[in-house]
Amino acid sequence: MQKRSYMGRLMRDVMRHWPWYFVSVASTVAYLLLDLVVRDMSGRLTDAALAQDQGFVRLLAATMAAFACTFPFHGISTWSKSTLSERLMYRMRLRMGEKVGKISIMRLGEERSGDILSRMGGELDTLSTFVLNGLSFITTLAVTFVATVSMLLAIDWLITLIIVAGMAVCVPLCYLFTKSVQKKELAMREALGRATQTAQQNFGAIDVIKSFRAEAAARRKYGVEVEQALFQEIKTLRTGAWSRSLGEVLGMLPFFAAMIVGAFQVSAGRLSAGDLVSVFALGFSFCTWLRGTPDAVLYLQKSYASCERVYGFLDLPEEQGGSNRLPDLSSAVVDFSHVDFSYTGQSPTLQDFSLRVERGQTVALVGPSGGGKSTVLRIICGFLPPQKGEARLFGTPVGQWDLPSLRKNISVVLQESYLSPGTLRENLLTARADADDQTLMQACRRAGVLQFVRERGLDTPVGERGGRLSGGERQRVAVARALLKDAPLLLLDEPTSALDIHSEKAVRQGLNELMQGRTTVIATHRLNLARQADVILVISGGRVVQRGDHEQLLAQEGIYARMWREQEADDTANSEKREAGHNGQAR
């Protein structure tokens, strides 16, 4: 899409707030015309004073009245422009925030979160400045040019021609001189996005960075990104500095030329002294605005780049779903038939994968890392489309589901369950907004986190990503949240693999409560959690290599039996270490 199209979209968004836009234009025009009238009347006052005309007092009173009227229009212009800018940015921020939730998971994974935040911050600030100042400048320059030319024509055609020629030369040259700013600004914004992404990564991994004494490496990486942004910004500033110098010269040359011609006209008796004063006042006002042309063009070029990034983001592909909203409870809850899937540029993650989960059944997916277990769950949630074969959920192909309606029937507990940086109550209410305190406490009791809640209260802050809670507490809060949602299909994605044995046992008790009466699909390395499933599928290389219950798979002496023996040995060794530690403390 061409940059004009992006700017056209910005103007269409501006026109959605047309009352504020037209108030700002009308008040700006009124303010400018009154100001030019005052400047033009200064020449008439001069002639009246020199001629000792008795109408001087009336002319002076009219001039002062016009001058006084400029103030309210200037105030209305500033207020309406500011309101227009803020309302537009409010709508744009809402649209970009909503867009994040609509982008397909695969496409979102290709975007850097820091770059998205940069678009929602710096890019919108640039557009806000353009709407507040750039559009106003264009209006001001156009109105000033037309009005000044009209008034000067009544004085002298040669002076008018000089002013027109000055604008005809200044504006195109300033545009050509700053034409490269768009690419430089775009490169700078992208570099800032990368720097923001690096800062986020450093912040999220600060404990790892400090423990490995990698502060210097992290600082260097961030410094390189910031330096690239600085390099591009300096290029833009250099262009801006030279363009402003060009504007100063080209903007004032017409004024000086007009004054010289005007002086000759006065000496030749073709103009009065008052006419020369009017030429001075009108020409100086217009050329002052003309000197600001480079800044306006810079605003325009930067806005082109920001429009491209903002509207380019808003144009990213969204999740595509169907219209089905109701589950068929008589069909299998999950039914995968010969499904293939691979991520972009990678080897196949799932190959000829089939899975059937009946209502009320518990199915566990186990196997080596990278086998495709989590991919199966993401397809069930509608995050990823099967590339071959068919995936049916509640009797309907996943592509025909209205995706929000599908997810209403699914609860998910992840390895790292996200908690928003609010209170415990706010995190629980995301699952059920109308739940009262009694319902929340009941869910906490069933999840095994009641004592913690009673000690700290529902309004205790959980910190960024739940950082004020232990891993076991976060997982039990996630279980309580899933209990509140009360969806018929439960997905567990490594819900205990990041926990110690003591926390794992506590969380498993909550999971057992959660799984009662629900259809459950578990993806896990922890076979103690998988062993209670009705059916266990061992996945390796994207294929089902073993299928059966716990006892049947142990008897087959395959991957599952080997994993079971290894985990038993690890658990025994850990138990012996803990017992030795307790005995050492007792002595």
C-alpha positions as CSV (number, residue, x, y, z in Angstrom):
1,M,0.0,0.0,0.0
2,Q,1.3,3.4,-1.0
3,K,2.1,6.1,1.7
4,R,-0.7,8.3,0.2
5,S,-3.2,5.5,1.0
6,Y,-1.9,5.4,4.6
7,M,-2.2,9.1,5.0
8,G,-5.6,9.0,3.4
9,R,-6.7,6.5,6.1
10,L,-5.3,8.8,8.8
11,M,-7.4,11.6,7.3
12,R,-10.5,9.4,7.2
13,D,-9.9,8.6,10.9
14,V,-9.5,12.4,11.5
15,M,-12.8,13.0,9.8
16,R,-14.6,10.6,12.1
17,H,-14.2,13.5,14.6
18,W,-15.4,16.0,12.0
19,P,-17.1,18.4,14.5
20,W,-13.8,19.0,16.3
21,Y,-11.9,19.2,13.0
22,F,-14.2,21.8,11.4
23,V,-14.3,23.8,14.6
24,S,-10.5,23.9,14.6
25,V,-10.3,24.9,11.0
26,A,-13.0,27.5,11.3
27,S,-11.5,29.1,14.4
28,T,-8.0,29.0,12.8
29,V,-9.3,30.7,9.7
30,A,-11.1,33.3,11.7
31,Y,-8.0,34.0,13.9
32,L,-5.7,34.3,10.8
33,L,-8.1,36.5,8.9
34,L,-8.5,38.9,11.8
35,D,-4.8,38.9,12.3
36,L,-4.2,39.8,8.7
37,V,-6.9,42.4,8.8
38,V,-5.2,44.1,11.7
39,R,-1.9,44.0,9.8
40,D,-3.4,45.5,6.7
41,M,-5.2,48.2,8.7
42,S,-1.8,49.2,10.2
43,G,-1.0,50.8,6.9
44,R,-4.3,52.7,6.7
45,L,-3.6,54.0,10.3
46,T,-0.2,55.2,9.1
47,D,-1.7,57.1,6.2
48,A,-4.5,58.5,8.4
49,A,-2.0,59.7,11.0
50,L,0.2,61.3,8.4
51,A,-2.7,63.0,6.8
52,Q,-4.2,64.0,10.2
53,D,-7.4,62.5,9.0
54,Q,-10.3,62.9,11.5
55,G,-11.3,59.2,10.9
56,F,-8.0,58.1,12.5
57,V,-9.7,57.5,15.9
58,R,-12.5,55.4,14.4
59,L,-10.0,53.4,12.4
60,L,-7.8,52.8,15.5
61,A,-10.9,51.6,17.5
62,A,-11.8,49.2,14.7
63,T,-8.3,47.9,14.5
64,M,-8.2,47.3,18.3
65,A,-11.5,45.6,18.2
66,A,-10.3,43.2,15.5
67,F,-7.2,42.6,17.5
68,A,-9.1,41.8,20.6
69,C,-11.3,39.3,18.7
70,T,-8.2,37.3,17.7
71,F,-7.8,36.0,21.3
72,P,-11.0,33.9,21.7
73,F,-10.6,32.4,18.2
74,H,-7.0,31.5,19.0
75,G,-8.1,29.8,22.2
76,I,-10.9,27.9,20.5
77,S,-8.4,26.8,17.8
78,T,-5.9,25.5,20.3
79,W,-8.5,23.7,22.4
80,S,-10.3,22.1,19.5
81,K,-7.0,20.9,17.9
82,S,-5.9,19.4,21.2
83,T,-9.2,17.7,21.7
84,L,-9.2,16.3,18.2
85,S,-5.7,14.9,18.6
86,E,-6.4,13.3,22.0
87,R,-9.7,11.8,20.8
88,L,-8.1,10.4,17.7
89,M,-5.2,8.9,19.6
90,Y,-7.7,7.4,22.2
91,R,-9.5,5.6,19.4
92,M,-6.2,4.5,17.7
93,R,-4.9,3.1,21.0
94,L,-8.1,1.1,21.5
95,R,-8.0,-0.2,17.9
96,M,-4.4,-1.3,18.3
97,G,-5.1,-2.9,21.7
98,E,-8.0,-4.8,20.2
99,K,-5.9,-5.8,17.2
100,V,-3.4,-7.6,19.4
101,G,-6.2,-9.9,20.6
102,K,-7.4,-10.6,17.0
103,I,-4.1,-11.4,15.3
104,S,-3.6,-15.0,14.6
105,I,-1.1,-16.7,17.0
106,M,1.2,-17.7,14.2
107,R,1.4,-14.2,12.8
108,L,1.8,-12.7,16.3
109,G,4.7,-15.0,16.9
110,E,6.5,-13.4,14.0
111,E,6.1,-9.9,15.5
112,R,8.4,-8.6,18.2
113,S,6.5,-7.5,21.3
114,G,8.8,-4.5,21.8
115,D,8.1,-3.4,18.2
116,I,4.4,-3.6,18.8
117,L,4.8,-1.5,22.0
118,S,6.8,1.0,20.0
119,R,4.0,1.3,17.5
120,M,1.5,1.9,20.2
121,G,3.7,4.5,21.8
122,G,6.2,6.5,19.7
123,E,4.3,6.1,16.4
124,L,1.0,7.3,17.8
125,D,2.9,10.2,19.5
126,T,4.2,11.2,16.1
127,L,0.7,11.1,14.5
128,S,-0.6,13.0,17.5
129,T,1.9,15.8,16.9
130,F,1.1,15.8,13.2
131,V,-2.7,16.1,13.8
132,L,-2.1,18.8,16.5
133,N,0.5,20.9,14.6
134,G,1.1,19.6,11.0
135,L,-2.5,19.8,9.8
136,S,-2.9,23.2,11.5
137,F,0.2,24.4,9.7
138,I,-1.1,23.3,6.3
139,T,-4.4,25.1,7.0
140,T,-2.6,28.2,8.3
141,L,-0.2,28.4,5.3
142,A,-3.0,28.0,2.8
143,V,-5.3,30.6,4.4
144,T,-2.4,33.0,5.0
145,F,-1.3,32.6,1.3
146,V,-4.7,33.2,-0.2
147,A,-5.6,36.1,2.2
148,T,-2.2,37.7,1.9
149,V,-2.2,37.5,-1.9
150,S,-5.7,39.0,-2.0
151,M,-4.8,41.9,0.2
152,L,-1.5,42.6,-1.5
153,L,-3.1,42.6,-5.0
154,A,-5.1,45.6,-3.8
155,I,-1.8,47.3,-3.1
156,D,0.6,46.3,-5.8
157,W,0.7,43.4,-8.3
158,L,4.5,43.2,-8.6
159,I,4.9,42.8,-4.8
160,T,2.2,40.1,-4.9
161,L,4.1,38.3,-7.7
162,I,7.2,38.2,-5.6
163,I,5.4,36.6,-2.7
164,V,3.8,34.0,-4.9
165,A,7.1,33.2,-6.5
166,G,8.7,32.8,-3.1
167,M,6.2,30.2,-2.1
168,A,6.4,28.4,-5.4
169,V,10.1,27.9,-4.9
170,C,10.3,27.3,-1.1
171,V,7.7,24.6,-0.7
172,P,8.8,22.2,-3.5
173,L,12.5,22.6,-2.5
174,C,11.8,21.9,1.1
175,Y,9.8,18.8,0.1
176,L,12.6,17.5,-2.1
177,F,15.2,18.2,0.5
178,T,13.4,16.2,3.2
179,K,12.2,13.4,1.0
180,S,14.7,10.9,2.5
181,V,13.4,11.5,6.0
182,Q,10.6,8.9,5.7
183,K,13.1,6.0,5.2
184,K,15.4,7.3,7.9
185,E,12.5,7.7,10.3
186,L,11.2,4.2,9.5
187,A,14.6,2.7,10.1
188,M,14.9,4.6,13.4
189,R,11.5,3.4,14.6
190,E,12.3,-0.2,13.7
191,A,15.6,0.1,15.6
192,L,13.8,1.6,18.6
193,G,11.4,-1.4,18.5
194,R,14.3,-3.8,18.6
195,A,15.8,-1.9,21.5
196,T,12.6,-2.1,23.4
197,Q,12.3,-5.8,22.7
198,T,15.9,-6.3,24.0
199,A,15.1,-4.3,27.1
200,Q,12.0,-6.4,27.8
201,Q,14.0,-9.6,27.3
202,N,16.7,-8.4,29.7
203,F,14.2,-7.4,32.3
204,G,12.3,-10.7,32.0
205,A,15.6,-12.7,32.3
206,I,17.3,-10.5,34.9
207,D,17.8,-13.3,37.4
208,V,19.5,-15.5,34.7
209,I,21.6,-12.5,33.5
210,K,22.8,-11.7,37.0
211,S,23.5,-15.4,37.9
212,F,25.7,-15.9,34.8
213,R,27.3,-12.4,35.3
214,A,26.1,-11.5,31.8
215,E,25.2,-7.9,32.5
216,A,28.0,-6.6,30.2
217,A,26.8,-8.7,27.3
218,A,23.2,-7.7,27.8
219,R,24.2,-4.1,28.1
220,R,26.2,-4.3,24.9
221,K,23.3,-5.9,23.0
222,Y,21.0,-3.2,24.2
223,G,23.6,-0.5,23.4
224,V,24.0,-1.7,19.8
225,E,20.2,-1.4,19.2
226,V,20.0,2.1,20.8
227,E,23.1,3.2,18.9
228,Q,21.5,2.1,15.6
229,A,18.4,4.1,16.5
230,L,20.6,7.1,17.4
231,F,22.5,6.8,14.1
232,Q,19.2,7.0,12.1
233,E,17.9,9.8,14.3
234,I,21.1,11.9,13.8
235,K,20.6,11.5,10.0
236,T,17.1,12.8,10.4
237,L,18.2,15.7,12.6
238,R,21.0,16.6,10.1
239,T,18.5,16.7,7.3
240,G,16.1,18.7,9.4
241,A,18.8,21.2,10.4
242,W,19.8,21.9,6.7
243,S,16.2,22.1,5.6
244,R,15.4,24.6,8.3
245,S,18.4,26.7,7.2
246,L,17.1,26.5,3.6
247,G,13.6,27.5,4.9
248,E,15.1,30.5,6.7
249,V,16.7,31.8,3.5
250,L,14.0,30.9,1.1
251,G,11.3,32.1,3.4
252,M,12.7,35.6,4.0
253,L,14.0,36.3,0.5
254,P,10.5,37.2,-0.8
255,F,10.0,39.5,2.1
256,F,13.2,41.4,1.6
257,A,12.6,41.5,-2.2
258,A,9.0,42.8,-1.6
259,M,10.3,45.5,0.8
260,I,12.9,46.7,-1.7
261,V,10.4,46.9,-4.5
262,G,7.9,48.6,-2.2
263,A,10.5,51.2,-1.2
264,F,11.1,52.0,-4.9
265,Q,7.4,52.2,-5.5
266,V,7.0,54.7,-2.6
267,S,9.9,56.8,-3.9
268,A,8.3,56.8,-7.3
269,G,5.0,58.0,-5.8
270,R,3.1,54.9,-6.8
271,L,2.6,53.7,-3.2
272,S,2.0,55.6,0.0
273,A,3.9,55.2,3.2
274,G,0.9,53.4,4.7
275,D,0.9,50.9,1.8
276,L,4.6,50.1,2.5
277,V,3.7,49.5,6.2
278,S,0.9,47.1,5.1
279,V,3.3,45.4,2.8
280,F,5.8,45.0,5.7
281,A,3.2,43.7,8.1
282,L,1.5,41.3,5.6
283,G,4.7,40.1,4.0
284,F,6.5,39.5,7.2
285,S,3.6,37.5,8.6
286,F,3.4,35.3,5.5
287,C,7.1,34.8,5.2
288,T,7.3,33.9,8.9
289,W,4.9,31.1,8.2
290,L,6.8,30.2,5.0
291,R,10.0,29.8,7.1
292,G,8.2,27.0,9.0
293,T,7.6,25.0,5.9
294,P,10.6,22.6,6.5
295,D,9.2,21.7,9.9
296,A,5.8,21.1,8.4
297,V,7.3,18.9,5.7
298,L,9.4,17.0,8.3
299,Y,6.1,16.4,10.3
300,L,4.6,15.1,7.1
301,Q,7.5,12.8,6.2
302,K,7.7,11.4,9.8
303,S,4.0,10.9,9.7
304,Y,4.3,8.9,6.5
305,A,6.6,6.5,8.3
306,S,4.5,6.3,11.4
307,C,1.3,5.8,9.3
308,E,3.0,2.9,7.5
309,R,3.9,1.2,10.8
310,V,0.6,1.9,12.5
311,Y,-1.7,0.9,9.7
312,G,0.6,-1.8,8.6
313,F,0.1,-3.3,12.1
314,L,-3.7,-2.8,11.9
315,D,-3.6,-4.7,8.5
316,L,-2.0,-7.8,9.9
317,P,-4.1,-11.0,9.3
318,E,-6.6,-11.9,12.0
319,E,-7.8,-15.2,13.2
320,Q,-10.3,-16.7,10.8
321,G,-13.2,-18.8,12.2
322,G,-16.6,-19.9,11.3
323,S,-20.1,-19.3,12.6
324,N,-20.8,-22.3,14.8
325,R,-21.4,-21.4,18.4
326,L,-23.0,-24.5,20.0
327,P,-21.2,-27.7,20.9
328,D,-22.7,-31.1,19.9
329,L,-22.5,-32.9,23.2
330,S,-23.4,-36.3,21.6
331,S,-20.2,-36.3,19.5
332,A,-16.6,-36.9,20.6
333,V,-15.2,-33.9,22.3
334,V,-11.9,-34.1,20.4
335,D,-11.5,-36.0,17.1
336,F,-8.2,-35.6,15.1
337,S,-8.0,-37.5,11.9
338,H,-4.7,-37.8,10.1
339,V,-3.6,-34.3,11.0
340,D,-0.3,-32.8,9.7
341,F,1.1,-29.5,10.9
342,S,4.5,-27.8,10.6
343,Y,5.7,-24.3,11.7
344,T,7.0,-22.0,9.0
345,G,10.5,-23.1,7.8
346,Q,10.6,-26.1,10.2
347,S,10.3,-29.9,9.8
348,P,6.8,-31.4,10.4
349,T,5.7,-31.1,14.0
350,L,2.7,-33.5,13.6
351,Q,2.5,-36.2,11.0
352,D,-0.6,-38.4,10.3
353,F,-1.7,-37.7,13.9
354,S,-5.1,-39.1,15.1
355,L,-6.7,-38.6,18.4
356,R,-10.2,-39.3,19.8
357,V,-11.4,-38.1,23.2
358,E,-14.9,-39.1,24.3
359,R,-16.9,-37.1,26.7
360,G,-15.7,-37.5,30.3
361,Q,-12.5,-39.3,29.2
362,T,-9.0,-38.3,30.3
363,V,-6.2,-38.6,27.6
364,A,-2.6,-38.0,28.3
365,L,0.0,-37.0,25.7
366,V,3.6,-37.9,26.7
367,G,6.9,-38.3,25.0
368,P,10.2,-36.5,24.3
369,S,10.4,-32.7,24.1
370,G,9.5,-31.4,20.7
371,G,7.3,-34.3,19.8
372,G,4.2,-32.1,19.2
373,K,2.2,-32.4,22.4
374,S,1.7,-28.6,23.0
375,T,0.9,-28.2,19.3
376,V,-2.0,-30.6,19.7
377,L,-3.4,-28.4,22.5
378,R,-2.9,-25.3,20.4
379,I,-4.9,-26.8,17.6
380,I,-7.6,-27.7,20.0
381,C,-7.8,-24.1,21.2
382,G,-8.1,-22.9,17.6
383,F,-4.7,-21.1,17.8
384,L,-3.3,-23.2,14.9
385,P,-5.1,-24.6,11.9
386,P,-4.4,-28.2,10.8
387,Q,-2.6,-28.1,7.4
388,K,-3.8,-31.6,6.5
389,G,-6.4,-33.9,7.8
390,E,-9.3,-32.8,10.0
391,A,-9.6,-31.7,13.6
392,R,-13.2,-31.8,15.1
393,L,-14.1,-30.3,18.4
394,F,-17.5,-31.1,19.9
395,G,-18.5,-32.5,16.5
396,T,-17.6,-29.5,14.4
397,P,-14.3,-28.9,12.4
398,V,-12.2,-26.3,14.2
399,G,-12.3,-24.0,11.1
400,Q,-16.1,-23.8,11.3
401,W,-16.1,-22.7,14.9
402,D,-16.7,-19.1,16.1
403,L,-13.4,-19.1,18.0
404,P,-14.5,-17.1,21.1
405,S,-17.5,-19.5,21.4
406,L,-15.1,-22.5,21.1
407,R,-12.8,-21.2,23.8
408,K,-15.7,-20.6,26.1
409,N,-15.9,-24.4,26.3
410,I,-12.2,-24.8,27.1
411,S,-10.2,-24.3,30.3
412,V,-6.4,-24.3,30.2
413,V,-3.8,-24.6,32.9
414,L,-0.3,-24.0,31.5
415,Q,3.2,-24.7,32.8
416,E,3.6,-21.0,33.5
417,S,0.1,-19.8,34.0
418,Y,0.0,-16.1,33.4
419,L,-1.3,-13.9,36.3
420,S,-1.9,-10.2,35.5
421,P,-0.2,-7.6,37.7
422,G,-3.3,-6.9,39.8
423,T,-4.9,-8.5,42.8
424,L,-5.7,-12.1,43.4
425,R,-9.4,-11.2,43.1
426,E,-8.9,-9.6,39.7
427,N,-7.1,-12.6,38.4
428,L,-9.8,-15.0,39.5
429,L,-12.6,-12.8,38.1
430,T,-11.1,-13.1,34.6
431,A,-12.7,-16.5,34.5
432,R,-16.1,-15.5,35.9
433,A,-16.7,-11.8,36.3
434,D,-20.0,-12.2,38.3
435,A,-18.5,-14.5,41.0
436,D,-19.0,-13.3,44.6
437,D,-16.5,-13.7,47.4
438,Q,-18.1,-17.0,48.6
439,T,-17.8,-18.5,45.1
440,L,-14.2,-17.3,44.9
441,M,-13.3,-18.8,48.3
442,Q,-15.0,-22.1,47.3
443,A,-12.9,-22.3,44.2
444,C,-9.7,-21.5,46.2
445,R,-10.6,-24.3,48.7
446,R,-11.1,-26.9,45.9
447,A,-7.8,-25.8,44.4
448,G,-5.9,-26.2,47.7
449,V,-5.0,-22.5,48.0
450,L,-7.6,-21.5,50.7
451,Q,-5.2,-21.1,53.5
452,F,-3.0,-18.8,51.5
453,V,-6.0,-16.7,50.5
454,R,-7.2,-16.4,54.1
455,E,-3.8,-15.3,55.3
456,R,-3.3,-12.6,52.6
457,G,-6.8,-11.8,51.4
458,L,-8.4,-11.7,48.0
459,D,-7.1,-8.1,47.4
460,T,-3.5,-8.9,47.8
461,P,-1.4,-7.9,44.8
462,V,0.2,-10.8,42.9
463,G,3.0,-8.7,41.3
464,E,4.2,-8.7,37.7
465,R,3.3,-12.1,36.1
466,G,2.5,-13.3,39.6
467,G,6.0,-12.7,40.9
468,R,5.0,-12.3,44.5
469,L,3.7,-15.8,44.6
470,S,5.7,-19.1,44.6
471,G,5.4,-21.4,41.6
472,G,3.1,-23.7,43.5
473,E,0.9,-20.9,44.6
474,R,0.6,-19.5,41.0
475,Q,-0.4,-22.9,39.7
476,R,-3.0,-23.4,42.4
477,V,-4.4,-19.9,41.6
478,A,-4.5,-21.0,37.9
479,V,-6.4,-24.2,39.0
480,A,-8.9,-22.1,41.0
481,R,-9.4,-19.9,37.9
482,A,-10.1,-22.9,35.8
483,L,-12.6,-24.2,38.4
484,L,-14.4,-20.9,38.2
485,K,-14.7,-21.1,34.4
486,D,-16.2,-24.6,34.7
487,A,-15.7,-25.4,31.0
488,P,-16.5,-29.0,29.8
489,L,-13.1,-29.5,28.2
490,L,-9.9,-29.1,30.3
491,L,-6.4,-28.8,28.8
492,L,-3.3,-29.2,31.0
493,D,0.0,-28.3,29.4
494,E,2.9,-29.4,31.6
495,P,1.1,-28.0,34.7
496,T,3.5,-29.5,37.2
497,S,6.8,-29.8,35.4
498,A,8.3,-26.6,36.8
499,L,7.5,-27.4,40.4
500,D,9.4,-29.2,43.1
501,I,8.0,-32.6,44.4
502,H,6.2,-31.0,47.4
503,S,4.5,-28.3,45.3
504,E,3.7,-30.8,42.6
505,K,1.8,-33.0,45.0
506,A,-0.2,-30.0,46.3
507,V,-1.0,-28.9,42.8
508,R,-1.9,-32.4,41.7
509,Q,-4.6,-32.5,44.4
510,G,-6.1,-29.4,43.0
511,L,-5.9,-30.8,39.4
512,N,-7.6,-34.0,40.5
513,E,-10.5,-31.8,41.9
514,L,-10.5,-29.9,38.6
515,M,-10.6,-33.0,36.4
516,Q,-13.6,-34.5,38.1
517,G,-16.5,-34.7,35.7
518,R,-14.6,-33.1,32.8
519,T,-13.1,-34.2,29.6
520,T,-9.4,-33.7,30.0
521,V,-6.4,-33.7,27.7
522,I,-3.0,-33.6,29.4
523,A,0.4,-32.9,27.8
524,T,3.1,-33.7,30.3
525,H,6.5,-35.1,30.9
526,R,5.5,-36.1,34.5
527,L,4.2,-39.6,34.2
528,N,2.8,-39.5,37.8
529,L,0.2,-37.1,36.4
530,A,-0.3,-39.1,33.2
531,R,-0.7,-42.5,34.8
532,Q,-4.3,-41.8,35.9
533,A,-5.4,-41.1,32.4
534,D,-7.8,-43.5,30.6
535,V,-5.7,-43.5,27.5
536,I,-2.0,-42.5,27.2
537,L,-0.5,-41.6,23.8
538,V,3.2,-41.6,23.4
539,I,4.2,-39.1,20.8
540,S,7.6,-39.0,19.1
541,G,8.5,-37.0,16.0
542,G,5.0,-35.9,15.6
543,R,3.6,-39.4,15.4
544,V,1.8,-41.7,17.9
545,V,4.2,-44.5,18.6
546,Q,2.4,-46.1,21.6
547,R,-1.1,-46.1,22.8
548,G,-2.7,-47.7,25.9
549,D,-3.2,-47.2,29.6
550,H,-0.4,-47.1,32.2
551,E,-0.2,-50.9,32.8
552,Q,-0.4,-51.8,29.1
553,L,2.4,-49.3,28.2
554,L,4.7,-50.6,31.0
555,A,4.3,-54.1,29.6
556,Q,5.2,-53.0,26.1
557,E,8.8,-52.1,27.1
558,G,8.9,-49.1,24.8
559,I,9.5,-45.3,25.3
560,Y,6.9,-45.1,28.0
561,A,8.4,-47.9,30.2
562,R,11.9,-46.3,29.8
563,M,10.6,-42.9,30.8
564,W,8.8,-44.4,33.8
565,R,11.9,-46.1,35.1
566,E,14.0,-43.0,34.7
567,Q,11.5,-40.9,36.6
568,E,11.2,-43.5,39.4
569,A,15.0,-43.5,39.7
570,D,15.1,-39.7,39.8
571,D,12.3,-39.5,42.4
572,T,14.0,-42.1,44.6
573,A,17.3,-40.3,44.5
574,N,15.6,-37.0,45.3
575,S,13.7,-38.6,48.3
576,E,17.0,-40.0,49.6
577,K,18.7,-36.6,49.4
578,R,15.8,-35.0,51.3
579,E,15.9,-37.7,53.9
580,A,19.7,-37.3,54.3
581,G,19.2,-33.6,54.7
582,H,16.6,-34.1,57.4
583,N,18.8,-36.5,59.3
584,G,21.7,-34.1,59.1
585,Q,19.6,-31.3,60.6
586,A,18.3,-33.6,63.4
587,R,21.9,-34.4,64.4
